[in-house]
Amino acid sequence: MTDESTWTRRNVLRTSGAIAGVSAMAGCIDSLGSNDDDDAEYTVSMPPVGEVEFDGVPEAWAAGTGDWADMGIALGQEPPAALYLARRLHTGYYDEIPDVSVDPDEIDSLWDDSELTREEVMELAEDVDLFVMDPNFLEGRADWSPDDIDQVESTGTPFFGNSITSRDYPWHQDYDYLTMYEAFEKLAEVFQEQERYDEFETLHEDFQSELENVVSSGDQPEVAVLYPQLEDDSFLPYLVDESTTYKHLQDLQVEDALATSDVEDFHSGRGSVDYETLLEVDPEYILVRTEQYLSEEEFQQSIVEPIQGHNVGRELTAAQNGNIYKTVPFYQGPIINLVATQRLAEQLYGVEDDLFDPQAVSDIVNGDF
């Protein structure tokens, strides 16, 4: 993040001690591309944070998870300055979209050590206008208190977010779940990019229509979603549910092979399966989650070949038929969702045509519509 991008209007007002100084700095901000519309106050509502007031459009921002990062990028924003774990934003999916790219090395990770401290977030609050994060996630996973949240927000940088990728956290039972596009629309209001959102929504509706034609013409593929721990000859099983992390699989109308077994979901019950148990289920397709984005060559070498070379793994139907594929790891927004769903439509249903126009996505992101 450059020095220029960190100087937002809120930074100026916070650090300037005299009216003359504020006036001089405000002139500098205007020269960086601000406009009068940024001065308008507005409010956006989001569960669980409620009504959040903005005195101008946020410029620099940080996000919790990659789904929200992807939404912001889709809305034409610069990538977030930081994420909980930057490696979980799989920027390789952007390679499918012309003139859209994100350098993951320019996004800081907030949770690379053992804990996420209030001091780290307080320091980041000096450089960003908005935390697109669910504060309940911080309280539930980082052992923060409501006072910690209040202290961060006292800097003038609000929290705005909802943990849309999971429905299993106990602290997520008391407020509304949002679909991907409901959350996307809320963020569009924050960045005052409703027109870009409308364009994306129309493109997505057309995509859904094309997808329905595909899935209605074939049998439902039977899949198992797994996170490999090959050094231990085991896998972490993930059962498909209604959260946004599985939107691509919901839309592809897959049959979850694990759902009818005795396998316990890792996310809710910390379940694990070995090769022998997986062979008992023997799914038609194995969809693999990975922590970091792997090229196809890396995926074949580090995941597929070890499974096919295992004395039990080679007996799996998916291994014998070459039906082991990558799937979205945990977090997907509107761009990643389109690309990931297209790929799996090709792999699971044999689709040969584009179900959406990558150039149209590029045009929306870059404001050429």
HELIX and SHEET records of a PDB file:
HELIX    1   1 ASP A    3  THR A    6  1                                   4    
HELIX    2   2 ARG A    9  THR A   15  1                                   7    
HELIX    3   3 ILE A   19  SER A   31  1                                  13    
HELIX    4   4 ASP A   36  ASP A   39  5                                   4    
HELIX    5   5 GLY A   66  ALA A   74  1                                   9    
HELIX    6   6 ALA A   86  ARG A   88  5                                   3    
HELIX    7   7 THR A   91  GLU A   96  5                                   6    
HELIX    8   8 PRO A  104  GLU A  106  5                                   3    
HELIX    9   9 ARG A  118  ALA A  125  1                                   8    
HELIX   10  10 PRO A  135  ARG A  141  1                                   7    
HELIX   11  11 PRO A  146  GLU A  153  1                                   8    
HELIX   12  12 PRO A  170  HIS A  172  5                                   3    
HELIX   13  13 MET A  180  VAL A  190  1                                  11    
HELIX   14  14 GLN A  194  VAL A  215  1                                  22    
HELIX   15  15 LEU A  230  ASP A  232  5                                   3    
HELIX   16  16 THR A  244  TYR A  246  5                                   3    
HELIX   17  17 LYS A  247  ASP A  251  1                                   5    
HELIX   18  18 ALA A  257  THR A  260  5                                   4    
HELIX   19  19 PHE A  266  GLY A  269  1                                   4    
HELIX   20  20 TYR A  275  VAL A  281  1                                   7    
HELIX   21  21 GLU A  296  PHE A  299  1                                   4    
HELIX   22  22 GLN A  300  VAL A  304  3                                   5    
HELIX   23  23 GLU A  305  GLY A  309  1                                   5    
HELIX   24  24 GLY A  313  GLU A  315  5                                   3    
HELIX   25  25 THR A  317  GLN A  320  1                                   4    
HELIX   26  26 PRO A  334  TYR A  349  1                                  16    
HELIX   27  27 PRO A  358  VAL A  365  1                                   8    
SHEET    1   A 2 TYR A  42  MET A  46  0                                        
SHEET    2   A 2 GLY A  50  PHE A  54 -1                                        
SHEET    1   B 2 TRP A  61  ALA A  63  0                                        
SHEET    2   B 2 LEU A 130  VAL A 132  1                                        
SHEET    1   C 2 ALA A  82  LEU A  83  0                                        
SHEET    2   C 2 ASP A 108  SER A 109  1                                        
SHEET    1   D 4 GLU A 255  ASP A 256  0                                        
SHEET    2   D 4 GLU A 222  GLN A 229  1                                        
SHEET    3   D 4 SER A 234  TYR A 238 -1                                        
SHEET    4   D 4 VAL A 273  ASP A 274 -1                                        
SHEET    1   E 4 GLU A 255  ASP A 256  0                                        
SHEET    2   E 4 GLU A 222  GLN A 229  1                                        
SHEET    3   E 4 TYR A 285  VAL A 288  1                                        
SHEET    4   E 4 ILE A 324  LYS A 326  1                                        
END                                                                             
